């Protein structure tokens, strides 16, 4: 009788241990162990990965890069009509690894993206994109970060079968940096070139980690960088609207664009979030699992010190948002370059002591 009870105890302990192990393996972050477990007990294809994991083909953003096309007969459509790309791209692979190899060059990024046209433009070869997105990147002295962003962003967007272009808006001179004003410039200059349906305002040091994070616009302004590694892959606070955001042209004009008077680091993201609310709109977001970004570590840039006036300025947003934005932005285009991987627009946006650039001298008759 005692021996029988001992056997039952052992059996119950064994079953308990199995339940604990299964629970641990089911937690997010243990996908590799899950895959190993399935291979042993189910003898599945060792190359088959779980959706969105970091093993198998989805781990490399360039894994299926050579297959971004459809059969030629499909592109012909029906009765002469264009063949639209599927609503959900079949090229999506989910999460992918993000690393920062020291030897990466722009020449290597260009070699790996042969379908990208001059100016950083791309459209699917054999189907008509359903969405047309312009990516606006405010920039100065961040060439090292830019090459990593381009390395990941081009295949990321191509997996989503978008018609897109990448615009880098470079602030000329050494005056205090003004991220928000550069985004106003980017909006105007991008819309002058093409009637984009969606605009993504993208920090140069943030790399998306999952291609299911769609770079298309929603019915309301969208905050895409909801889960950064910097914040432990959590939203730091409910009204946070920083890093990567998306607005349609109608959204952008309805909130009067971004403020022009935030010189230095901080404050403009909260001002923009307030504008969204004041314009009667709301913020949409992807899930925490999908809206993940890795930040390239760096120190504060020279000329981008913390803005000591930001809290006082934020307190006045309700009174100032209709008087400061797209309806008042002034700048001077210094140069426009259509480079292999992006369009570079260098602009003089003035300075904190000289808010607007000087007007060109009038020509004498």
Buried (B, 14 or more C-beta within 10 A) or exposed (E): EEEEEEEEEEEEEEEEEEEEEEEEBEEEEEBBBBBBBBEEEEEEEEEEBBEBBBBBEBBBBBBBBEEBBBEEEEBEEEEEEEBEBEEEBEBBBBBBEBEBEEEBEBEEBBEBBEBBEEBBBBBBEBBBBBBBBBBBBBBBBBEEBBBBBBBBBBBBBBBBBBBBBBBBBBBBBEBBBBBBBBBBBBBBBBBEBEEBBBBBBBBBBBBBBBBBBBBBBBEBBBBBBBBBBBBEBEBEEEBBBBBBBBBBBEBBBBBBBBBBBBBBBBBBBBBBBBBBBBBEBEBBBBEEBBBBBBBBEEEEEEBBBEBEBBEEBBEEBEEBBEEBBBEBBBBBEBEBEEBBBBBBBBBBBBBBEEBBBEEEEEEEE
